[in-house]
Amino acid sequence: MKKKIDISGVDSLLFLGLDDKNIKTIQEKIDAQIVVRGCDMHLDGTKSEIKLIESVVNEMMLTINSKGYVDTDDISLYLNSLS
């Protein structure tokens, strides 16, 4: 299954993390392909993987908007609470 998510609501550097660490943290836990181009995040994986990534992305965006940043610890907490 493929899906595109718009991440234009947040700063892409804050979202991706330094050296894309935030995205790499997701990919370590979920066996789906994630490619970010500009304000679009392209996902390729199973339906359950895509739903899980969507939930994590929503939480990441909420966290950035509320506290100004998101880090790998936040992402790991989201992933552990959802899986």
N, C-alpha and C positions, 0 to 999 in steps of 0.2 A: 504494500500500500504506500502511496506517495501523498505528501501533504506539504503545503506551503504556509508558513506562519509569518505574519507581518510583525516585525519588532521595532518599527519606527517610533514607537512611543517612548523609547529609552535610548540613551547614549550607547552606541554599539560597543565602544571600548569597555564601558562598565559592564555591559551584558556579557561580552565574550570573555573578559578577564585578560590579564597580562599573558601573552603567548597563548591565547585561547584556552587557558586553564579551566574556565568554567564549563566550556563545551566538552573538553576532554574528560572532565569529571563525570559528566552525563554519559559519555561514550564508554567509560570504563564499566559502568553499571548496566547499560542497556545496549543490546546488540543491534543497533539501527544506525544507518548512515545519516550524518548531520552535516549539511553544507550551508554556510552563511555567505550570502552575496549581498552586500549593501544592507538594505533594510528587510531582506527576505531570508528566512530560514527554511531550507528545503530538507524534508525528512523522508527517509525511505526505510520502511520496516514493517513489522506486523501491526495489525490494528491495535493490539494491546500496548505495544511499544510506543506507537504514535500517541495514544491517549495518555500514557504515562509522561512522555516528553512534553505534551501540551500542558499538562498539569504543572510540571516543574517550571516550564517557561512562564506560565502565568504567575506562579509564586515568585520567580526571579524578578519579573517586571514590577510586581507589587512591592517587593523588598527594595528595589532600586528607587522607586518613586517615594517610598516612605523613609528610608534611612540614607539614601544617597549612593548606595553601592550594594553589591552582593558578592560573597566570596565562596570559595569551594566548601567551606564548612556548612554554610547555609544550604548549598545545593545537596550535599551529602545528607543533611537532615531531612530535606524534602524527599529525596529518593528513598531513604530508609522508612519514612512515615507512610509513603504511598505503596511500597512494594511488600 
